[in-house]
Amino acid sequence: MRALPIVVAVLLLVVPVAGTTSPAFGSDSTAIAEVPGSIPVDAADPIEPPRLPNDPSQVDEPNLTFRTLSAPAGADSRVASAPRGANLGPALSFSVADAEAAVETAAVVDRIESAETNAERRRLILAALDRVERGEERLHGRQSDAFRAHASGNLSDREFLNELVRISAIAEEYDRRLEEIDALAEATDGFSSPTRLDELQVAIQVYEGPVRDLALATASGEVSAAEIHIESTPNSVTLATIVDGQYVRETFRNDRWDRGGGPISNDAAIEVTSESYPETAALRAPDAFGVGSVQRITVPHEYGILRTFVSGGTREVFVEHQRIDLDAFPDAERVSETGDGFTVTVDRSYVGGPVTVTVLDEETGEPEPDVTVTKSVGDSDSRAIGTTNDDGVVRTLSPAGSYRITVVDEPRVVVVDGLGPIPTPRPVDEG
């Protein structure tokens, strides 16, 4: 690693590693369009927005499904499940990237504020926007290279995830820099924020994501270790995990993003999302943010939140972020096995989706806590996924192939064999 400037080394001591709340789920600026009846997302609590009494669900809950973007149908993808825990090396490299970008932001602000004339100030603001625009192009190229390298087997799961987190950390700092530039532009006489600033801010946010945030938090030791599902193709990535009682997922599809495409309106982007995810959009009216060729759509609902980014050129969702409460997760099929005094139920899901294992006493039906549960994928050895909680429940993520769940409480053993993923409930336009 190259030597750090003194000011960056100092920042590493005083600037905390980026937290687990991504601006992609929490920050909005003034260019927000709300449709009638919609509820704004509170940046402080975006996951569980209040439910209005006069806003009943329009969906038949027993038939509820949460469609989700995934790798292109029929694509030859690389699928892995990577444990993620505290690791000083990656955490330090993420801090360095974040600190270096923060130093550049501070320098940009200082140059603009030191301008002696309004003309010079406007020139510096536009130059700063140009630099962020070029930075976004580099992020896109860097991420696309990472997609291809991992899909071809030339990049390990850990290094791939680390690279995505580094890209996200830089994107978050660009996002903060654009907020600073916006404020400086508004404070400049005879000048206002260029329209491309809002467009650029949304384009920057596509490189952030809730699973990347969690990966950063685990590497820095802020949260406990987690299992992360990774699925890549040369043009896409899907990441998924389970945290705090929610299933968290993000997907990025380069093949559905026309970077040179034309503009798309708030209403058109809302329509694209609503038609692609009709069951989710029926739960709560979507909100739109953005101008130009990329729109960000948010659907906060009683079970979690859906966020999409829509391309004006393709009129398709190319980035999806989702959080879904596990207690309400509908896209599962149940398999049960009884023996040795246990009743074991496995609610299996699609590739990368949550698998819930419930262990009950065969006679009383009461939960069996502190029972070890293992998972074996294909012909591989069994690995412990954890012990059951007070409700007799433990969760993991579904692999792409066949797998086996084993419940062990010596000398009692129950095996649920022949399991496999169910079909992924894709957006309507991919169905």
C-alpha positions in Angstrom: 0.0 0.0 0.0 1.4 3.4 -0.9 2.3 5.8 1.8 -0.4 8.1 3.0 -0.3 11.9 3.2 0.0 13.1 6.8 -3.4 14.7 6.7 -5.0 11.4 5.6 -3.3 9.5 8.3 -4.6 12.0 10.8 -8.1 11.7 9.4 -8.0 7.9 9.9 -7.7 8.7 13.7 -10.6 11.2 13.8 -13.0 10.2 11.0 -15.1 7.1 11.8 -15.6 4.4 9.3 -18.8 4.9 7.3 -21.8 3.7 9.2 -24.3 1.1 8.3 -27.0 3.5 7.0 -26.5 4.2 3.4 -27.7 7.4 1.8 -29.2 5.1 -0.8 -31.8 4.3 1.9 -31.7 7.4 4.0 -30.8 10.7 2.2 -33.0 12.8 0.0 -32.7 16.3 -1.3 -35.2 18.8 -2.6 -35.9 17.2 -6.0 -38.5 14.7 -4.7 -41.8 14.0 -6.4 -44.6 12.4 -4.3 -47.7 10.9 -5.8 -51.0 11.5 -3.9 -51.4 9.3 -0.9 -47.6 8.6 -0.6 -45.8 8.7 2.7 -42.3 10.2 2.8 -39.5 8.0 4.1 -38.1 9.3 7.3 -34.3 9.3 7.0 -33.9 8.4 10.6 -36.2 5.3 10.4 -36.6 4.3 6.7 -37.3 0.6 7.3 -40.6 0.8 9.3 -42.6 3.8 8.2 -45.9 4.4 9.9 -49.0 2.8 8.5 -51.9 5.2 8.1 -55.3 3.9 9.2 -56.9 5.1 6.0 -54.2 3.4 3.8 -55.2 -0.3 3.9 -53.2 -2.8 1.9 -54.6 -3.4 -1.5 -53.0 -6.8 -1.7 -54.5 -10.1 -0.6 -51.9 -10.9 2.0 -52.1 -14.8 1.7 -51.1 -14.3 -2.0 -48.4 -11.7 -1.3 -45.1 -12.0 -3.0 -42.0 -9.8 -3.1 -40.6 -9.9 -6.6 -36.8 -9.5 -6.8 -34.3 -8.7 -9.4 -31.6 -11.3 -9.9 -29.0 -12.4 -12.4 -30.2 -12.5 -16.1 -32.4 -15.6 -16.6 -30.3 -18.4 -18.1 -27.0 -16.6 -17.4 -24.0 -18.7 -16.3 -23.5 -17.2 -12.9 -21.0 -17.8 -10.1 -22.7 -18.3 -6.8 -21.1 -18.4 -3.4 -21.9 -17.9 0.3 -19.1 -16.0 2.1 -18.8 -15.6 5.9 -18.0 -12.0 6.7 -16.4 -11.0 10.0 -14.1 -8.4 11.5 -10.9 -7.9 9.5 -8.5 -5.1 10.2 -6.8 -5.1 6.8 -9.9 -4.4 4.7 -11.4 -2.1 7.3 -8.2 0.1 7.2 -8.3 0.2 3.4 -11.9 1.3 3.4 -11.0 4.0 5.9 -8.1 5.2 3.7 -10.3 5.4 0.6 -13.0 7.3 2.5 -10.5 9.6 4.2 -8.7 10.4 0.9 -12.0 11.3 -0.7 -13.0 13.4 2.3 -9.7 15.3 2.1 -10.5 16.1 -1.6 -14.0 17.3 -0.6 -12.6 19.6 2.0 -10.1 21.0 -0.5 -12.9 21.6 -3.1 -15.0 23.4 -0.5 -12.0 25.5 0.6 -11.1 26.5 -3.0 -14.7 27.6 -3.8 -15.1 29.5 -0.6 -11.8 31.3 -1.2 -12.8 32.5 -4.6 -12.5 36.3 -4.9 -15.3 36.8 -7.4 -18.7 35.3 -8.2 -17.4 34.4 -11.7 -14.5 32.5 -10.2 -16.8 30.8 -7.7 -19.1 29.6 -10.4 -16.2 28.3 -12.5 -14.9 26.3 -9.5 -18.3 24.9 -8.8 -18.7 23.7 -12.4 -15.2 22.3 -12.3 -15.9 20.4 -9.1 -19.0 18.9 -10.8 -16.9 17.8 -13.8 -14.5 16.0 -11.4 -17.3 14.1 -9.7 -18.7 13.2 -13.1 -15.3 11.8 -14.2 -15.1 10.0 -10.8 -18.5 8.3 -11.4 -17.3 7.1 -14.8 -14.2 5.6 -13.1 -16.4 3.9 -10.5 -18.6 2.4 -13.2 -15.5 1.0 -15.0 -14.0 -0.3 -11.8 -17.2 -2.0 -10.8 -17.7 -3.5 -14.2 -14.2 -4.9 -14.1 -14.9 -6.5 -10.8 -18.1 -8.1 -12.1 -16.2 -9.7 -14.9 -13.2 -10.8 -12.8 -15.3 -12.5 -10.1 -17.7 -14.2 -12.6 -14.7 -15.6 -14.5 -13.1 -16.9 -11.3 -10.2 -14.4 -11.3 -11.3 -12.6 -8.2 -12.0 -14.4 -4.8 -15.3 -13.9 -3.0 -13.6 -11.9 -0.3 -11.7 -9.6 -2.6 -14.8 -9.1 -4.8 -16.8 -8.0 -1.8 -14.0 -5.8 -0.5 -13.8 -4.1 -3.9 -17.6 -3.4 -4.0 -17.3 -1.9 -0.5 -14.4 0.3 -1.5 -16.5 1.6 -4.5 -19.4 2.2 -2.2 -17.3 4.2 0.3 -16.0 6.4 -2.5 -19.5 6.9 -3.9 -20.8 7.9 -0.5 -18.1 10.6 -0.2 -19.0 11.8 -3.7 -22.6 12.0 -2.5 -21.5 14.2 0.4 -19.4 16.3 -1.8 -22.4 17.0 -4.1 -24.4 18.1 -1.1 -21.6 20.6 -0.3 -21.4 21.8 -3.9 -25.2 22.2 -3.9 -25.1 24.4 -0.8 -22.3 26.5 -2.2 -24.1 27.0 -5.5 -27.3 28.2 -3.7 -25.2 30.6 -1.7 -23.6 32.2 -4.8 -25.2 35.4 -6.1 -26.8 35.0 -9.5 -26.3 31.3 -9.6 -28.2 28.1 -8.7 -27.4 24.4 -8.6 -27.2 23.0 -12.2 -29.8 20.4 -13.0 -27.0 17.8 -13.7 -26.1 18.0 -10.0 -29.3 16.2 -9.0 -28.9 13.7 -11.9 -25.3 13.0 -10.9 -26.2 12.5 -7.3 -28.7 9.8 -8.2 -26.2 8.1 -10.5 -23.7 8.1 -7.7 -26.1 6.5 -5.3 -26.4 3.4 -7.5 -23.0 2.3 -6.2 -24.2 2.2 -2.6 -26.2 -0.5 -1.1 -27.5 -2.0 2.2 -25.5 -5.3 1.9 -22.3 -3.4 1.1 -22.9 -1.2 4.2 -23.2 -4.4 6.3 -20.1 -5.8 4.8 -18.2 -2.7 5.8 -19.7 -2.7 9.3 -18.7 -6.4 9.9 -15.1 -5.8 8.6 -14.7 -2.9 11.1 -16.2 -4.9 13.9 -19.2 -2.7 14.3 -21.6 -5.6 14.0 -21.2 -9.4 14.4 -20.2 -11.7 11.6 -22.7 -12.4 8.9 -23.2 -14.8 6.0 -23.4 -13.0 2.7 -24.7 -14.5 -0.5 -22.8 -13.5 -3.7 -24.0 -14.2 -7.3 -22.2 -12.6 -10.2 -22.2 -12.7 -14.0 -20.1 -10.5 -16.3 -22.8 -7.9 -16.1 -24.4 -8.2 -12.7 -24.1 -8.9 -9.0 -26.6 -9.9 -6.3 -25.7 -9.7 -2.7 -28.0 -10.8 0.2 -27.8 -11.4 3.9 -29.9 -11.6 7.1 -29.6 -9.0 9.8 -31.7 -7.7 12.7 -34.7 -9.8 11.7 -34.7 -8.7 8.1 -33.7 -10.2 4.8 -31.5 -7.6 3.0 -30.8 -7.8 -0.7 -29.3 -5.7 -3.5 -28.9 -6.4 -7.2 -27.0 -4.4 -9.9 -27.6 -5.1 -13.6 -25.4 -3.4 -16.1 -27.3 -5.0 -19.0 -30.5 -3.0 -18.0 -28.7 0.4 -17.7 -28.3 2.5 -20.8 -25.8 5.1 -19.6 -26.2 7.2 -22.7 -30.0 7.0 -22.7 -32.5 9.8 -22.6 -34.4 11.3 -19.7 -37.3 9.7 -17.8 -39.9 11.5 -15.7 -40.8 10.8 -12.1 -44.2 9.5 -13.2 -42.8 7.2 -15.9 -40.2 5.7 -13.5 -42.9 5.1 -10.9 -45.0 3.4 -13.5 -42.0 1.2 -14.5 -41.5 0.1 -10.9 -45.2 -0.4 -10.2 -45.6 -2.6 -13.2 -42.5 -4.6 -12.4 -43.4 -5.1 -8.7 -47.2 -4.8 -8.7 -47.7 -6.6 -5.3 -45.2 -4.4 -3.5 -46.4 -1.1 -5.2 -50.0 -2.0 -4.1 -48.9 -1.9 -0.5 -47.9 1.7 -0.5 -47.7 4.5 -3.1 -44.1 5.0 -4.4 -42.0 8.1 -4.1 -39.6 9.3 -6.9 -36.4 11.3 -6.7 -34.2 12.4 -9.5 -34.0 14.2 -12.9 -32.6 13.2 -16.2 -31.7 9.7 -17.2 -31.9 7.9 -13.8 -34.7 8.0 -11.3 -34.7 6.5 -7.8 -38.1 5.1 -6.6 -38.8 4.2 -3.0 -41.7 2.0 -1.8 -41.8 2.0 2.0 -44.3 -0.6 3.3 -45.4 -2.4 6.5 -43.1 -5.3 5.8 -39.9 -3.4 4.9 -38.8 -1.3 1.9 -38.2 -1.5 -1.8 -35.9 0.9 -3.6 -35.2 0.8 -7.3 -33.2 2.8 -9.8 -34.7 3.1 -13.3 -32.8 3.8 -16.5 -34.4 6.3 -18.9 -32.7 4.6 -21.9 -34.1 1.1 -21.2 -37.2 2.0 -19.2 -36.1 -0.8 -16.8 -35.1 -1.2 -13.2 -31.3 -1.8 -13.2 -30.6 -1.5 -9.4 -32.8 -3.0 -6.6 -32.4 -2.7 -2.9 -34.8 -4.6 -0.6 -35.4 -5.1 3.1 -38.1 -7.6 4.1 -39.2 -8.6 7.6 -38.4 -12.2 8.0 -41.5 -12.9 10.1 -43.6 -11.8 7.1 -41.4 -13.3 4.3 -43.9 -15.0 1.9 -41.8 -16.5 -0.8 -41.1 -19.9 0.7 -42.2 -23.6 0.5 -42.3 -25.8 3.6 -40.8 -29.2 4.1 -41.1 -31.1 7.4 -39.4 -34.2 9.0 -40.2 -35.8 12.3 -37.9 -38.1 14.3 -35.9 -38.6 17.5 -38.4 -36.5 19.4 -38.1 -33.5 17.0 -40.4 -32.0 14.4 -38.1 -30.1 12.0 -39.6 -27.7 9.5 -37.6 -26.1 6.7 -39.1 -23.1 4.9 -36.9 -23.1 1.8 -36.7 -20.1 -0.6 -35.1 -19.1 -3.9 -31.4 -18.8 -4.6 -29.9 -16.4 -2.0 -33.2 -16.1 -0.2 -33.7 -16.8 3.5 -34.2 -20.4 4.7 -35.9 -20.7 8.1 -35.3 -23.9 10.2 -37.8 -24.4 13.1 -37.2 -27.2 15.6 -40.1 -28.2 17.9 -40.6 -30.9 20.5 -42.4 -33.8 18.7 -44.9 -34.4 21.5 -45.6 -31.0 23.0 -45.0 -28.8 19.9 -42.9 -26.4 22.1 -39.8 -24.7 20.7 -36.5 -26.4 21.2 -33.8 -23.8 21.9 -30.0 -24.2 21.8 -30.1 -27.0 19.2 -27.3 -27.1 16.7 -28.3 -27.0 13.0 -25.9 -27.7 10.1 -26.2 -27.3 6.3 -24.5 -29.4 3.7 -24.5 -28.2 0.0 -24.2 -30.9 -2.6 -21.4 -33.3 -1.6 -19.7 -30.9 0.7 -19.2 -31.4 4.4 -21.8 -30.1 6.8 -21.2 -26.7 8.4 -23.0 -25.3 11.4 -25.3 -22.4 10.6 -26.0 -21.8 14.3 -28.2 -22.8 17.2 -31.9 -22.3 17.5 -33.2 -19.3 19.5 -35.9 -19.3 22.1 -38.5 -19.8 19.4 -36.6 -22.9 18.1 -35.6 -21.0 14.9 -32.3 -20.5 13.1 -31.9 -19.1 9.6 -29.5 -19.3 6.7 -29.4 -18.4 3.0 -30.4 -20.8 0.2 -27.6 -22.1 -2.0 -28.1 -22.6 -5.8 -28.0 -26.4 -5.7 -29.3 -29.2 -3.6 -28.6 -29.2 0.2 -29.3 -31.0 3.4 -30.3 -29.6 6.8 -29.3 -31.6 9.9 -30.5 -31.0 13.4 -28.1 -32.4 16.1 -28.7 -32.7 19.8 -26.6 -35.8 20.8 -27.6 -38.5 20.6 -30.6 -37.3 18.7 -30.3 -36.4 15.0 -32.9 -35.5 12.3 -31.9 -35.0 8.7 -34.0 -33.1 6.1 -32.5 -34.2 2.7 -33.2 -33.4 -0.9 -33.8 -29.7 -0.4 -33.3 -27.2 -3.2 -34.2 -23.6 -4.1 -37.6 -22.6 -5.4 -38.0 -20.4 -8.5 -37.1 -16.8 -8.0 -40.2 -14.4 -8.1 -38.8 -12.1 -10.8 -40.1 -8.7 -11.7 -43.0 -8.9 -14.2 -40.9 -7.6 -17.1 -38.5 -10.5 -16.6 -41.1 -13.1 -15.9 
